[in-house]
Structures are given as C-alpha cells and as structure tokens.
Amino acid sequence: MNILISACLLGVNCRYDGKENLINGIEKLKEIYNLIPICPEIYGGLTTPREPAEIIDGKVINRRGEDVTKNFVKGAKETLYLAKLFNCKYAILKERSPSCGYGRIYDGSFSGNLVDGNGITAELLSKNGIKVIGESQIDQLPNMDEL
C-alpha cells in the first residue's frame, strides 16, 4: 500500500528551520508500506530554511508578515497530484503544521498556541478522500496491529 508521508518525518532536513522530525518506528512502517515522501512547502517553491508561517484568517502568513498562501496552495495541489498518481488512500503528515497539520494547528500568533483547524495540504487531501493522520496516530493505519 502506498502512503504519503511528510518528508521531515523520514529524517529529511526540510522543516522551516532546516531540521527534520524523524519519527520512531519508521523502519517498521517501511516494512509494511511503500512510503512516498512529500514536502508541500518545498513543492510550493519555498526554500529551506524559511521563515515560519502560520494560518491567520484563512491566509498563510510568515513571521515577517509576508503572505505565502499561494506557495502553500501550490504545494498542496502538487501533493494531491502525487497522492492520485500513486493511488494513496492515507497520508501521515506533520502535526500542527500550516501545511500538514490535521485537527489542530498553530493559531497564527507565533506563540505556540493551538486551535482547531487543518493545514492547507491536509485539508485538500481530506476533501479528496485521503485519510490524513498525524505522526502520533500511526496506529490507526491498516495492518499496524501486526507490528
């Protein structure tokens, strides 16, 4: 089964700060699934490192006050294209991210506060029938009980 996964969760240094978010258990995930790495922010034309961004009133604004919504939307569309190309039914995405967060994201104040909501990519994937889960929810994937 093909599953999209945020590249930072695989150990790729593509976060806004140029670092990664390697998750525990990635080797076991690779044994069961074909993981397709994605980084919507890079697909949208943003650099690594880059200014952190958060969603404010439906727009993605970086810490300098620049509107980077177009980059996030472009990256989301490219990610959806890959999901369809590889027939992915699931996506494991970085929690709280303005791209990949699902259910809870940062509130736009750059203070670490969380609010209910979805990142741009997570929302688009979900609306297109792809089950989005965060890295702390990998036990929700099919076949995970076999680990």
N, CA, C and O atoms as a GROMACS GRO file, in nm:
protein
  588
    1MET      N    1   0.084  -0.117   0.000
    1MET     CA    2   0.000   0.000   0.000
    1MET      C    3   0.089   0.124   0.000
    1MET      O    4   0.182   0.135   0.081
    2ASN      N    5   0.061   0.217  -0.091
    2ASN     CA    6   0.133   0.344  -0.097
    2ASN      C    7   0.072   0.443   0.002
    2ASN      O    8  -0.050   0.459   0.008
    3ILE      N    9   0.157   0.510   0.078
    3ILE     CA   10   0.113   0.610   0.175
    3ILE      C   11   0.202   0.732   0.163
    3ILE      O   12   0.325   0.721   0.164
    4LEU      N   13   0.140   0.850   0.152
    4LEU     CA   14   0.216   0.974   0.156
    4LEU      C   15   0.268   0.994   0.298
    4LEU      O   16   0.203   0.956   0.395
    5ILE      N   17   0.386   1.054   0.309
    5ILE     CA   18   0.439   1.088   0.441
    5ILE      C   19   0.520   1.217   0.430
    5ILE      O   20   0.596   1.236   0.334
    6SER      N   21   0.503   1.303   0.527
    6SER     CA   22   0.584   1.424   0.531
    6SER      C   23   0.731   1.384   0.534
    6SER      O   24   0.773   1.305   0.619
    7ALA      N   25   0.809   1.439   0.442
    7ALA     CA   26   0.950   1.401   0.429
    7ALA      C   27   1.028   1.427   0.558
    7ALA      O   28   1.122   1.353   0.589
    8CYS      N   29   0.991   1.531   0.632
    8CYS     CA   30   1.063   1.560   0.757
    8CYS      C   31   1.049   1.445   0.857
    8CYS      O   32   1.137   1.423   0.939
    9LEU      N   33   0.937   1.371   0.849
    9LEU     CA   34   0.915   1.258   0.939
    9LEU      C   35   1.004   1.139   0.906
    9LEU      O   36   1.021   1.048   0.987
   10LEU      N   37   1.059   1.141   0.784
   10LEU     CA   38   1.152   1.036   0.742
   10LEU      C   39   1.297   1.074   0.772
   10LEU      O   40   1.389   0.995   0.747
   11GLY      N   41   1.318   1.194   0.825
   11GLY     CA   42   1.452   1.239   0.857
   11GLY      C   43   1.512   1.334   0.755
   11GLY      O   44   1.629   1.369   0.765
   12VAL      N   45   1.433   1.378   0.657
   12VAL     CA   46   1.480   1.475   0.558
   12VAL      C   47   1.482   1.614   0.623
   12VAL      O   48   1.384   1.654   0.686
   13ASN      N   49   1.590   1.686   0.607
   13ASN     CA   50   1.605   1.819   0.666
   13ASN      C   51   1.533   1.924   0.582
   13ASN      O   52   1.596   2.003   0.512
   14CYS      N   53   1.400   1.923   0.588
   14CYS     CA   54   1.321   2.014   0.505
   14CYS      C   55   1.225   2.101   0.586
   14CYS      O   56   1.146   2.176   0.527
   15ARG      N   57   1.231   2.094   0.718
   15ARG     CA   58   1.147   2.181   0.800
   15ARG      C   59   1.182   2.327   0.775
   15ARG      O   60   1.284   2.357   0.713
   16TYR      N   61   1.097   2.416   0.822
   16TYR     CA   62   1.122   2.560   0.805
   16TYR      C   63   1.258   2.601   0.859
   16TYR      O   64   1.321   2.692   0.806
   17ASP      N   65   1.305   2.533   0.965
   17ASP     CA   66   1.432   2.568   1.027
   17ASP      C   67   1.549   2.486   0.973
   17ASP      O   68   1.660   2.492   1.027
   18GLY      N   69   1.524   2.409   0.868
   18GLY     CA   70   1.629   2.328   0.807
   18GLY      C   71   1.657   2.198   0.878
   18GLY      O   72   1.753   2.128   0.846
   19LYS      N   73   1.573   2.164   0.975
   19LYS     CA   74   1.591   2.039   1.050
   19LYS      C   75   1.489   1.935   1.008
   19LYS      O   76   1.412   1.957   0.914
   20GLU      N   77   1.489   1.822   1.078
   20GLU     CA   78   1.396   1.711   1.049
   20GLU      C   79   1.316   1.676   1.174
   20GLU      O   80   1.342   1.728   1.282
   21ASN      N   81   1.220   1.587   1.157
   21ASN     CA   82   1.136   1.538   1.267
   21ASN      C   83   1.125   1.386   1.261
   21ASN      O   84   1.015   1.331   1.270
   22LEU      N   85   1.236   1.317   1.246
   22LEU     CA   86   1.235   1.172   1.232
   22LEU      C   87   1.152   1.107   1.340
   22LEU      O   88   1.170   1.134   1.459
   23ILE      N   89   1.059   1.020   1.300
   23ILE     CA   90   0.971   0.954   1.396
   23ILE      C   91   1.023   0.815   1.432
   23ILE      O   92   1.088   0.748   1.351
   24ASN      N   93   0.994   0.775   1.553
   24ASN     CA   94   1.027   0.639   1.596
   24ASN      C   95   0.941   0.540   1.519
   24ASN      O   96   0.826   0.569   1.488
   25GLY      N   97   0.996   0.426   1.489
   25GLY     CA   98   0.920   0.321   1.423
   25GLY      C   99   0.918   0.332   1.272
   25GLY      O  100   0.843   0.259   1.206
   26ILE      N  101   0.998   0.421   1.215
   26ILE     CA  102   0.994   0.439   1.071
   26ILE      C  103   1.038   0.312   0.997
   26ILE      O  104   0.986   0.281   0.890
   27GLU      N  105   1.132   0.239   1.054
   27GLU     CA  106   1.178   0.115   0.988
   27GLU      C  107   1.065   0.013   0.978
   27GLU      O  108   1.052  -0.055   0.876
   28LYS      N  109   0.984   0.003   1.083
   28LYS     CA  110   0.870  -0.090   1.078
   28LYS      C  111   0.766  -0.044   0.977
   28LYS      O  112   0.707  -0.126   0.906
   29LEU      N  113   0.744   0.088   0.970
   29LEU     CA  114   0.649   0.140   0.870
   29LEU      C  115   0.696   0.104   0.729
   29LEU      O  116   0.616   0.066   0.644
   30LYS      N  117   0.826   0.118   0.705
   30LYS     CA  118   0.881   0.089   0.572
   30LYS      C  119   0.868  -0.058   0.536
   30LYS      O  120   0.862  -0.093   0.418
   31GLU      N  121   0.863  -0.145   0.636
   31GLU     CA  122   0.847  -0.288   0.610
   31GLU      C  123   0.706  -0.321   0.560
   31GLU      O  124   0.688  -0.416   0.484
   32ILE      N  125   0.608  -0.243   0.603
   32ILE     CA  126   0.468  -0.272   0.570
   32ILE      C  127   0.417  -0.190   0.452
   32ILE      O  128   0.339  -0.240   0.371
   33TYR      N  129   0.462  -0.064   0.441
   33TYR     CA  130   0.406   0.028   0.342
   33TYR      C  131   0.514   0.081   0.249
   33TYR      O  132   0.633   0.082   0.282
   34ASN      N  133   0.469   0.124   0.132
   34ASN     CA  134   0.554   0.198   0.041
   34ASN      C  135   0.532   0.346   0.072
   34ASN      O  136   0.428   0.402   0.037
   35LEU      N  137   0.629   0.409   0.137
   35LEU     CA  138   0.615   0.546   0.182
   35LEU      C  139   0.660   0.643   0.073
   35LEU      O  140   0.772   0.633   0.022
   36ILE      N  141   0.573   0.736   0.038
   36ILE     CA  142   0.600   0.836  -0.064
   36ILE      C  143   0.629   0.969   0.007
   36ILE      O  144   0.537   1.032   0.058
   37PRO      N  145   0.757   1.012   0.010
   37PRO     CA  146   0.789   1.136   0.083
   37PRO      C  147   0.740   1.260   0.008
   37PRO      O  148   0.753   1.271  -0.114
   38ILE      N  149   0.684   1.354   0.085
   38ILE     CA  150   0.636   1.479   0.027
   38ILE      C  151   0.673   1.595   0.120
   38ILE      O  152   0.685   1.577   0.242
   39CYS      N  153   0.691   1.712   0.062
   39CYS     CA  154   0.705   1.835   0.140
   39CYS      C  155   0.632   1.944   0.062
   39CYS      O  156   0.689   2.005  -0.028
   40PRO      N  157   0.507   1.969   0.097
   40PRO     CA  158   0.427   2.067   0.024
   40PRO      C  159   0.488   2.206   0.021
   40PRO      O  160   0.471   2.278  -0.077
   41GLU      N  161   0.558   2.245   0.125
   41GLU     CA  162   0.614   2.379   0.128
   41GLU      C  163   0.726   2.393   0.025
   41GLU      O  164   0.738   2.496  -0.041
   42ILE      N  165   0.808   2.290   0.010
   42ILE     CA  166   0.911   2.291  -0.094
   42ILE      C  167   0.844   2.281  -0.232
   42ILE      O  168   0.885   2.352  -0.324
   43TYR      N  169   0.743   2.194  -0.247
   43TYR     CA  170   0.671   2.183  -0.376
   43TYR      C  171   0.608   2.316  -0.416
   43TYR      O  172   0.587   2.342  -0.534
   44GLY      N  173   0.577   2.399  -0.317
   44GLY     CA  174   0.518   2.529  -0.344
   44GLY      C  175   0.619   2.638  -0.375
   44GLY      O  176   0.582   2.753  -0.399
   45GLY      N  177   0.748   2.602  -0.374
   45GLY     CA  178   0.851   2.697  -0.413
   45GLY      C  179   0.924   2.766  -0.299
   45GLY      O  180   1.005   2.855  -0.322
   46LEU      N  181   0.895   2.725  -0.175
   46LEU     CA  182   0.963   2.786  -0.062
   46LEU      C  183   1.099   2.720  -0.040
   46LEU      O  184   1.120   2.605  -0.078
   47THR      N  185   1.190   2.794   0.021
   47THR     CA  186   1.325   2.744   0.043
   47THR      C  187   1.335   2.676   0.179
   47THR      O  188   1.246   2.686   0.262
   48THR      N  189   1.446   2.607   0.198
   48THR     CA  190   1.481   2.551   0.328
   48THR      C  191   1.619   2.604   0.361
   48THR      O  192   1.712   2.583   0.283
   49PRO      N  193   1.637   2.670   0.473
   49PRO     CA  194   1.533   2.710   0.570
   49PRO      C  195   1.446   2.822   0.514
   49PRO      O  196   1.475   2.882   0.411
   50ARG      N  197   1.337   2.850   0.588
   50ARG     CA  198   1.243   2.955   0.550
   50ARG      C  199   1.182   3.012   0.678
   50ARG      O  200   1.191   2.952   0.785
   51GLU      N  201   1.121   3.126   0.665
   51GLU     CA  202   1.053   3.186   0.779
   51GLU      C  203   0.937   3.096   0.822
   51GLU      O  204   0.866   3.044   0.737
   52PRO      N  205   0.917   3.078   0.952
   52PRO     CA  206   0.800   3.002   0.996
   52PRO      C  207   0.673   3.076   0.954
   52PRO      O  208   0.671   3.199   0.946
   53ALA      N  209   0.569   2.999   0.928
   53ALA     CA  210   0.442   3.056   0.885
   53ALA      C  211   0.329   2.992   0.962
   53ALA      O  212   0.339   2.879   1.009
   54GLU      N  213   0.220   3.067   0.976
   54GLU     CA  214   0.100   3.016   1.042
   54GLU      C  215  -0.021   3.070   0.968
   54GLU      O  216  -0.012   3.168   0.895
   55ILE      N  217  -0.134   3.004   0.988
   55ILE     CA  218  -0.257   3.044   0.921
   55ILE      C  219  -0.327   3.150   1.006
   55ILE      O  220  -0.354   3.130   1.125
   56ILE      N  221  -0.357   3.263   0.942
   56ILE     CA  222  -0.425   3.374   1.008
   56ILE      C  223  -0.541   3.416   0.918
   56ILE      O  224  -0.519   3.462   0.805
   57ASP      N  225  -0.664   3.402   0.967
   57ASP     CA  226  -0.784   3.440   0.889
   57ASP      C  227  -0.784   3.378   0.749
   57ASP      O  228  -0.818   3.445   0.651
   58GLY      N  229  -0.748   3.251   0.741
   58GLY     CA  230  -0.754   3.179   0.614
   58GLY      C  231  -0.636   3.201   0.522
   58GLY      O  232  -0.630   3.141   0.415
   59LYS      N  233  -0.542   3.285   0.561
   59LYS     CA  234  -0.422   3.309   0.481
   59LYS      C  235  -0.300   3.257   0.556
   59LYS      O  236  -0.299   3.253   0.679
   60VAL      N  237  -0.198   3.216   0.480
   60VAL     CA  238  -0.075   3.171   0.542
   60VAL      C  239   0.023   3.289   0.540
   60VAL      O  240   0.061   3.338   0.434
   61ILE      N  241   0.061   3.332   0.659
   61ILE     CA  242   0.146   3.449   0.676
   61ILE      C  243   0.274   3.406   0.749
   61ILE      O  244   0.267   3.337   0.851
   62ASN      N  245   0.389   3.447   0.696
   62ASN     CA  246   0.512   3.411   0.767
   62ASN      C  247   0.541   3.514   0.875
   62ASN      O  248   0.475   3.617   0.885
   63ARG      N  249   0.641   3.485   0.955
   63ARG     CA  250   0.670   3.569   1.072
   63ARG      C  251   0.708   3.712   1.033
   63ARG      O  252   0.698   3.803   1.116
   64ARG      N  253   0.752   3.733   0.909
   64ARG     CA  254   0.783   3.868   0.862
   64ARG      C  255   0.659   3.942   0.812
   64ARG      O  256   0.667   4.059   0.773
   65GLY      N  257   0.543   3.873   0.815
   65GLY     CA  258   0.420   3.936   0.770
   65GLY      C  259   0.391   3.918   0.622
   65GLY      O  260   0.297   3.978   0.569
   66GLU      N  261   0.471   3.836   0.554
   66GLU     CA  262   0.451   3.812   0.411
   66GLU      C  263   0.344   3.706   0.388
   66GLU      O  264   0.341   3.604   0.458
   67ASP      N  265   0.258   3.728   0.292
   67ASP     CA  266   0.153   3.633   0.257
   67ASP      C  267   0.214   3.527   0.164
   67ASP      O  268   0.252   3.557   0.051
   68VAL      N  269   0.223   3.403   0.213
   68VAL     CA  270   0.279   3.293   0.134
   68VAL      C  271   0.171   3.189   0.100
   68VAL      O  272   0.201   3.073   0.071
   69THR      N  273   0.046   3.233   0.105
   69THR     CA  274  -0.066   3.143   0.078
   69THR      C  275  -0.052   3.075  -0.058
   69THR      O  276  -0.076   2.955  -0.069
   70LYS      N  277  -0.014   3.150  -0.161
   70LYS     CA  278  -0.003   3.092  -0.295
   70LYS      C  279   0.096   2.977  -0.298
   70LYS      O  280   0.073   2.877  -0.366
   71ASN      N  281   0.206   2.989  -0.225
   71ASN     CA  282   0.304   2.881  -0.218
   71ASN      C  283   0.245   2.757  -0.152
   71ASN      O  284   0.267   2.645  -0.197
   72PHE      N  285   0.170   2.779  -0.045
   72PHE     CA  286   0.111   2.667   0.028
   72PHE      C  287   0.002   2.598  -0.055
   72PHE      O  288  -0.009   2.476  -0.053
   73VAL      N  289  -0.076   2.675  -0.128
   73VAL     CA  290  -0.181   2.618  -0.213
   73VAL      C  291  -0.118   2.540  -0.328
   73VAL      O  292  -0.163   2.430  -0.361
   74LYS      N  293  -0.013   2.596  -0.390
   74LYS     CA  294   0.056   2.526  -0.499
   74LYS      C  295   0.113   2.394  -0.449
   74LYS      O  296   0.100   2.290  -0.515
   75GLY      N  297   0.177   2.397  -0.333
   75GLY     CA  298   0.234   2.275  -0.276
   75GLY      C  299   0.128   2.171  -0.242
   75GLY      O  300   0.151   2.052  -0.259
   76ALA      N  301   0.014   2.217  -0.196
   76ALA     CA  302  -0.097   2.125  -0.166
   76ALA      C  303  -0.147   2.057  -0.293
   76ALA      O  304  -0.174   1.937  -0.294
   77LYS      N  305  -0.158   2.134  -0.400
   77LYS     CA  306  -0.205   2.077  -0.527
   77LYS      C  307  -0.104   1.976  -0.582
   77LYS      O  308  -0.143   1.872  -0.636
   78GLU      N  309   0.023   2.006  -0.570
   78GLU     CA  310   0.125   1.912  -0.616
   78GLU      C  311   0.122   1.783  -0.534
   78GLU      O  312   0.138   1.674  -0.588
   79THR      N  313   0.100   1.797  -0.404
   79THR     CA  314   0.091   1.680  -0.317
   79THR      C  315  -0.031   1.596  -0.353
   79THR      O  316  -0.023   1.473  -0.358
   80LEU      N  317  -0.144   1.661  -0.379
   80LEU     CA  318  -0.263   1.587  -0.420
   80LEU      C  319  -0.238   1.514  -0.551
   80LEU      O  320  -0.283   1.400  -0.568
   81TYR      N  321  -0.168   1.577  -0.643
   81TYR     CA  322  -0.134   1.512  -0.770
   81TYR      C  323  -0.057   1.382  -0.743
   81TYR      O  324  -0.088   1.278  -0.801
   82LEU      N  325   0.042   1.388  -0.654
   82LEU     CA  326   0.119   1.267  -0.622
   82LEU      C  327   0.032   1.162  -0.553
   82LEU      O  328   0.046   1.043  -0.580
   83ALA      N  329  -0.056   1.205  -0.467
   83ALA     CA  330  -0.145   1.111  -0.399
   83ALA      C  331  -0.229   1.034  -0.501
   83ALA      O  332  -0.248   0.913  -0.490
   84LYS      N  333  -0.280   1.107  -0.599
   84LYS     CA  334  -0.360   1.042  -0.703
   84LYS      C  335  -0.274   0.954  -0.793
   84LYS      O  336  -0.313   0.844  -0.829
   85LEU      N  337  -0.156   1.004  -0.830
   85LEU     CA  338  -0.065   0.929  -0.916
   85LEU      C  339  -0.029   0.794  -0.856
   85LEU      O  340  -0.022   0.694  -0.926
   86PHE      N  341  -0.005   0.792  -0.724
   86PHE     CA  342   0.036   0.670  -0.655
   86PHE      C  343  -0.079   0.600  -0.584
   86PHE      O  344  -0.058   0.506  -0.509
   87ASN      N  345  -0.203   0.646  -0.609
   87ASN     CA  346  -0.323   0.585  -0.552
   87ASN      C  347  -0.313   0.570  -0.400
   87ASN      O  348  -0.339   0.463  -0.344
   88CYS      N  349  -0.275   0.678  -0.336
   88CYS     CA  350  -0.261   0.677  -0.189
   88CYS      C  351  -0.396   0.701  -0.124
   88CYS      O  352  -0.468   0.794  -0.162
   89LYS      N  353  -0.430   0.619  -0.028
   89LYS     CA  354  -0.554   0.634   0.048
   89LYS      C  355  -0.529   0.696   0.184
   89LYS      O  356  -0.622   0.738   0.252
   90TYR      N  357  -0.400   0.701   0.225
   90TYR     CA  358  -0.361   0.754   0.355
   90TYR      C  359  -0.244   0.850   0.338
   90TYR      O  360  -0.165   0.841   0.244
   91ALA      N  361  -0.234   0.943   0.433
   91ALA     CA  362  -0.121   1.034   0.441
   91ALA      C  363  -0.083   1.052   0.588
   91ALA      O  364  -0.169   1.082   0.671
   92ILE      N  365   0.045   1.033   0.618
   92ILE     CA  366   0.097   1.059   0.752
   92ILE      C  367   0.165   1.195   0.744
   92ILE      O  368   0.268   1.210   0.679
   93LEU      N  369   0.107   1.294   0.811
   93LEU     CA  370   0.156   1.430   0.798
   93LEU      C  371   0.200   1.489   0.932
   93LEU      O  372   0.156   1.446   1.038
   94LYS      N  373   0.289   1.588   0.923
   94LYS     CA  374   0.345   1.653   1.043
   94LYS      C  375   0.237   1.732   1.115
   94LYS      O  376   0.177   1.824   1.058
   95GLU      N  377   0.214   1.696   1.237
   95GLU     CA  378   0.110   1.760   1.318
   95GLU      C  379   0.141   1.908   1.341
   95GLU      O  380   0.257   1.948   1.351
   96ARG      N  381   0.035   1.987   1.349
   96ARG     CA  382   0.037   2.130   1.384
   96ARG      C  383   0.089   2.221   1.274
   96ARG      O  384   0.084   2.343   1.290
   97SER      N  385   0.138   2.167   1.166
   97SER     CA  386   0.196   2.246   1.056
   97SER      C  387   0.090   2.323   0.978
   97SER      O  388  -0.022   2.274   0.965
   98PRO      N  389   0.123   2.443   0.926
   98PRO     CA  390   0.027   2.516   0.843
   98PRO      C  391   0.002   2.447   0.709
   98PRO      O  392  -0.094   2.480   0.640
   99SER      N  393   0.088   2.354   0.672
   99SER     CA  394   0.064   2.271   0.552
   99SER      C  395  -0.003   2.141   0.590
   99SER      O  396  -0.108   2.105   0.536
  100CYS      N  397   0.058   2.071   0.683
  100CYS     CA  398   0.025   1.931   0.708
  100CYS      C  399  -0.057   1.903   0.833
  100CYS      O  400  -0.108   1.792   0.849
  101GLY      N  401  -0.072   2.000   0.920
  101GLY     CA  402  -0.146   1.977   1.044
  101GLY      C  403  -0.290   1.938   1.016
  101GLY      O  404  -0.354   1.990   0.925
  102TYR      N  405  -0.342   1.845   1.096
  102TYR     CA  406  -0.479   1.798   1.078
  102TYR      C  407  -0.548   1.791   1.214
  102TYR      O  408  -0.507   1.715   1.302
  103GLY      N  409  -0.651   1.871   1.231
  103GLY     CA  410  -0.726   1.872   1.356
  103GLY      C  411  -0.686   1.986   1.448
  103GLY      O  412  -0.772   2.055   1.504
  104ARG      N  413  -0.555   2.008   1.464
  104ARG     CA  414  -0.503   2.115   1.550
  104ARG      C  415  -0.384   2.180   1.478
  104ARG      O  416  -0.295   2.110   1.430
  105ILE      N  417  -0.385   2.311   1.470
  105ILE     CA  418  -0.275   2.386   1.408
  105ILE      C  419  -0.243   2.506   1.497
  105ILE      O  420  -0.322   2.542   1.585
  106TYR      N  421  -0.129   2.569   1.472
  106TYR     CA  422  -0.094   2.689   1.547
  106TYR      C  423  -0.190   2.802   1.511
  106TYR      O  424  -0.240   2.809   1.399
  107ASP      N  425  -0.214   2.889   1.608
  107ASP     CA  426  -0.322   2.988   1.597
  107ASP      C  427  -0.289   3.115   1.519
  107ASP      O  428  -0.376   3.201   1.504
  108GLY      N  429  -0.168   3.129   1.469
  108GLY     CA  430  -0.133   3.247   1.391
  108GLY      C  431  -0.064   3.355   1.472
  108GLY      O  432  -0.031   3.460   1.417
  109SER      N  433  -0.043   3.333   1.600
  109SER     CA  434   0.021   3.433   1.685
  109SER      C  435   0.171   3.407   1.704
  109SER      O  436   0.241   3.486   1.767
  110PHE      N  437   0.220   3.295   1.649
  110PHE     CA  438   0.359   3.254   1.663
  110PHE      C  439   0.399   3.240   1.810
  110PHE      O  440   0.514   3.266   1.847
  111SER      N  441   0.303   3.200   1.892
  111SER     CA  442   0.328   3.185   2.035
  111SER      C  443   0.318   3.040   2.082
  111SER      O  444   0.333   3.012   2.201
  112GLY      N  445   0.294   2.947   1.988
  112GLY     CA  446   0.282   2.807   2.025
  112GLY      C  447   0.142   2.764   2.063
  112GLY      O  448   0.120   2.647   2.095
  113ASN      N  449   0.046   2.857   2.061
  113ASN     CA  450  -0.093   2.823   2.095
  113ASN      C  451  -0.157   2.746   1.980
  113ASN      O  452  -0.133   2.775   1.863
  114LEU      N  453  -0.239   2.648   2.015
  114LEU     CA  454  -0.306   2.565   1.915
  114LEU      C  455  -0.455   2.597   1.909
  114LEU      O  456  -0.516   2.635   2.009
  115VAL      N  457  -0.512   2.580   1.790
  115VAL     CA  458  -0.657   2.595   1.768
  115VAL      C  459  -0.703   2.480   1.680
  115VAL      O  460  -0.622   2.414   1.614
  116ASP      N  461  -0.833   2.456   1.679
  116ASP     CA  462  -0.888   2.356   1.588
  116ASP      C  463  -0.872   2.405   1.446
  116ASP      O  464  -0.898   2.522   1.416
  117GLY      N  465  -0.830   2.316   1.357
  117GLY     CA  466  -0.816   2.353   1.218
  117GLY      C  467  -0.722   2.259   1.146
  117GLY      O  468  -0.659   2.172   1.207
  118ASN      N  469  -0.713   2.277   1.015
  118ASN     CA  470  -0.628   2.194   0.931
  118ASN      C  471  -0.533   2.281   0.850
  118ASN      O  472  -0.565   2.394   0.814
  119GLY      N  473  -0.415   2.226   0.821
  119GLY     CA  474  -0.323   2.291   0.731
  119GLY      C  475  -0.377   2.284   0.588
  119GLY      O  476  -0.471   2.209   0.560
  120ILE      N  477  -0.318   2.360   0.500
  120ILE     CA  478  -0.365   2.372   0.361
  120ILE      C  479  -0.362   2.237   0.289
  120ILE      O  480  -0.461   2.200   0.226
  121THR      N  481  -0.253   2.165   0.298
  121THR     CA  482  -0.241   2.035   0.230
  121THR      C  483  -0.331   1.931   0.295
  121THR      O  484  -0.400   1.857   0.225
  122ALA      N  485  -0.331   1.925   0.426
  122ALA     CA  486  -0.415   1.828   0.497
  122ALA      C  487  -0.562   1.846   0.459
  122ALA      O  488  -0.634   1.749   0.437
  123GLU      N  489  -0.606   1.970   0.452
  123GLU     CA  490  -0.745   1.999   0.416
  123GLU      C  491  -0.776   1.952   0.274
  123GLU      O  492  -0.879   1.889   0.251
  124LEU      N  493  -0.688   1.982   0.179
  124LEU     CA  494  -0.711   1.942   0.040
  124LEU      C  495  -0.712   1.790   0.025
  124LEU      O  496  -0.798   1.736  -0.044
  125LEU      N  497  -0.618   1.723   0.089
  125LEU     CA  498  -0.615   1.576   0.081
  125LEU      C  499  -0.742   1.517   0.140
  125LEU      O  500  -0.804   1.428   0.081
  126SER      N  501  -0.781   1.566   0.257
  126SER     CA  502  -0.901   1.516   0.323
  126SER      C  503  -1.026   1.535   0.236
  126SER      O  504  -1.108   1.445   0.225
  127LYS      N  505  -1.038   1.652   0.176
  127LYS     CA  506  -1.153   1.680   0.089
  127LYS      C  507  -1.157   1.590  -0.034
  127LYS      O  508  -1.261   1.575  -0.098
  128ASN      N  509  -1.042   1.530  -0.067
  128ASN     CA  510  -1.033   1.441  -0.182
  128ASN      C  511  -1.028   1.294  -0.143
  128ASN      O  512  -0.983   1.209  -0.220
  129GLY      N  513  -1.076   1.264  -0.021
  129GLY     CA  514  -1.093   1.126   0.020
  129GLY      C  515  -0.972   1.055   0.075
  129GLY      O  516  -0.974   0.933   0.091
  130ILE      N  517  -0.866   1.128   0.103
  130ILE     CA  518  -0.746   1.067   0.159
  130ILE      C  519  -0.750   1.082   0.310
  130ILE      O  520  -0.770   1.193   0.361
  131LYS      N  521  -0.732   0.972   0.381
  131LYS     CA  522  -0.735   0.978   0.528
  131LYS      C  523  -0.604   1.034   0.577
  131LYS      O  524  -0.497   0.977   0.554
  132VAL      N  525  -0.612   1.147   0.645
  132VAL     CA  526  -0.495   1.215   0.697
  132VAL      C  527  -0.480   1.182   0.845
  132VAL      O  528  -0.575   1.192   0.923
  133ILE      N  529  -0.359   1.142   0.883
  133ILE     CA  530  -0.328   1.118   1.023
  133ILE      C  531  -0.197   1.185   1.057
  133ILE      O  532  -0.110   1.202   0.972
  134GLY      N  533  -0.183   1.224   1.182
  134GLY     CA  534  -0.058   1.282   1.228
  134GLY      C  535   0.038   1.174   1.270
  134GLY      O  536   0.002   1.057   1.283
  135GLU      N  537   0.163   1.214   1.292
  135GLU     CA  538   0.266   1.116   1.325
  135GLU      C  539   0.239   1.044   1.456
  135GLU      O  540   0.291   0.935   1.477
  136SER      N  541   0.160   1.102   1.545
  136SER     CA  542   0.130   1.035   1.672
  136SER      C  543   0.015   0.935   1.659
  136SER      O  544  -0.022   0.869   1.756
  137GLN      N  545  -0.043   0.925   1.538
  137GLN     CA  546  -0.159   0.839   1.518
  137GLN      C  547  -0.134   0.723   1.422
  137GLN      O  548  -0.228   0.668   1.365
  138ILE      N  549  -0.008   0.687   1.403
  138ILE     CA  550   0.021   0.583   1.303
  138ILE      C  551  -0.043   0.449   1.337
  138ILE      O  552  -0.055   0.362   1.251
  139ASP      N  553  -0.083   0.431   1.462
  139ASP     CA  554  -0.151   0.306   1.499
  139ASP      C  555  -0.288   0.294   1.432
  139ASP      O  556  -0.349   0.188   1.436
  140GLN      N  557  -0.338   0.402   1.370
  140GLN     CA  558  -0.466   0.399   1.300
  140GLN      C  559  -0.455   0.342   1.158
  140GLN      O  560  -0.556   0.317   1.093
  141LEU      N  561  -0.333   0.321   1.111
  141LEU     CA  562  -0.314   0.266   0.977
  141LEU      C  563  -0.353   0.120   0.972
  141LEU      O  564  -0.336   0.048   1.071
  142PRO      N  565  -0.406   0.074   0.859
  142PRO     CA  566  -0.436  -0.068   0.848
  142PRO      C  567  -0.307  -0.150   0.860
  142PRO      O  568  -0.200  -0.105   0.816
  143ASN      N  569  -0.316  -0.266   0.917
  143ASN     CA  570  -0.204  -0.360   0.937
  143ASN      C  571  -0.109  -0.321   1.050
  143ASN      O  572  -0.012  -0.393   1.075
  144MET      N  573  -0.134  -0.210   1.119
  144MET     CA  574  -0.044  -0.171   1.225
  144MET      C  575  -0.052  -0.266   1.345
  144MET      O  576   0.041  -0.273   1.425
  145ASP      N  577  -0.162  -0.337   1.357
  145ASP     CA  578  -0.174  -0.431   1.468
  145ASP      C  579  -0.082  -0.551   1.450
  145ASP      O  580  -0.064  -0.630   1.542
  146GLU      N  581  -0.022  -0.564   1.331
  146GLU     CA  582   0.071  -0.674   1.305
  146GLU      C  583   0.212  -0.643   1.354
  146GLU      O  584   0.298  -0.731   1.356
  147LEU      N  585   0.237  -0.517   1.392
  147LEU     CA  586   0.373  -0.480   1.434
  147LEU      C  587   0.409  -0.540   1.568
  147LEU      O  588   0.520  -0.518   1.617
   0.00000   0.00000   0.00000
